[in-house]
Amino acid sequence: MDNIQQQVPQQITKADNFRSVYSNNVQMTASPWDVVFVFGENQEVKNSILMTEVHTRIVMSPQHAKNFAQVLAGQISQYEKMFGVISIPSPPTTEKADSKPS
């Protein structure tokens, strides 16, 4: 057994202030002591700038973040086995289609 979650039964309860939110944007920073995720929702593009409203900050230890990444990768793999490969669109380029490299 690799970690404590597999060794100890777990009971999950919802906190009084539990809420569910949507996020299509996440920013991450890390230090030797913690990994910080700031989740938000992209709103619109104004003057060629993507406007994002951030709403949730989650802080984890590096060990917890690594375990989270492994669990997430496993869940994505299972999802793709059931529903097909998730395609990720290429980011748009700022170069004009008719311009030639110099």
C-alpha positions in Angstrom: 0.0 0.0 0.0 1.5 3.2 -1.2 -0.2 5.9 0.9 -2.3 6.5 3.9 -5.5 6.9 2.0 -5.3 3.3 1.0 -4.5 2.1 4.5 -7.1 4.0 6.5 -10.9 4.0 5.8 -12.2 7.5 5.0 -15.5 9.2 5.7 -16.2 12.4 3.8 -18.6 15.0 5.0 -19.4 18.4 3.4 -18.6 21.5 5.3 -21.3 24.0 6.0 -19.7 26.4 3.5 -19.2 23.7 0.8 -19.8 25.0 -2.7 -19.3 23.8 -6.3 -17.7 26.1 -8.8 -16.8 26.0 -12.5 -13.3 26.8 -13.7 -11.8 26.9 -17.1 -8.6 28.7 -16.0 -6.0 27.7 -13.4 -2.8 29.4 -12.5 -0.1 27.6 -10.4 2.9 28.6 -8.4 5.2 26.5 -6.3 7.7 26.9 -3.5 9.7 24.3 -1.5 6.8 24.3 1.0 3.6 24.5 -1.0 1.9 24.4 -4.4 -0.8 27.1 -5.0 -3.6 26.8 -7.5 -5.8 29.8 -8.3 -8.9 28.8 -10.2 -11.0 31.2 -12.2 -13.3 31.5 -15.2 -12.4 33.2 -18.5 -15.0 36.0 -19.2 -14.2 37.7 -22.5 -11.5 39.3 -24.5 -11.2 43.1 -24.2 -8.6 45.0 -26.3 -6.9 41.7 -27.1 -6.6 40.8 -23.4 -8.3 37.7 -22.0 -10.3 38.8 -18.9 -10.4 36.1 -16.2 -12.3 36.3 -12.9 -10.5 34.2 -10.2 -12.6 32.8 -7.4 -10.8 30.0 -5.6 -7.3 29.5 -4.1 -6.2 26.0 -3.1 -2.8 25.4 -1.3 -1.3 21.9 -1.1 2.0 20.5 0.1 4.2 19.4 -2.8 3.7 15.8 -1.7 -0.1 16.2 -1.8 0.1 18.0 -5.2 2.2 15.1 -6.6 -0.3 12.6 -5.4 -3.2 14.7 -6.8 -1.5 14.9 -10.2 -1.1 11.1 -10.2 -4.8 10.5 -9.2 -5.9 13.1 -11.8 -3.9 11.4 -14.6 -5.5 8.1 -13.6 -9.0 9.6 -13.8 -8.3 11.2 -17.2 -7.0 7.9 -18.5 -10.2 6.1 -17.3 -12.3 8.8 -18.8 -10.6 8.5 -22.2 -11.0 4.7 -22.2 -14.8 5.2 -21.7 -15.4 8.2 -23.9 -12.5 8.6 -26.2 -9.4 10.7 -26.4 -9.7 14.3 -25.2 -8.4 16.6 -27.9 -6.7 19.8 -26.8 -6.9 22.6 -29.4 -3.8 24.3 -30.5 -3.4 27.9 -29.1 -4.1 30.5 -31.8 -1.1 32.1 -33.4 -0.6 35.8 -33.6 1.2 35.6 -36.9 -0.8 36.5 -40.0 -1.5 33.5 -42.2 -0.2 35.3 -45.4 3.1 36.5 -43.8 6.3 34.7 -44.7 9.3 34.2 -42.3 12.2 36.4 -43.1 
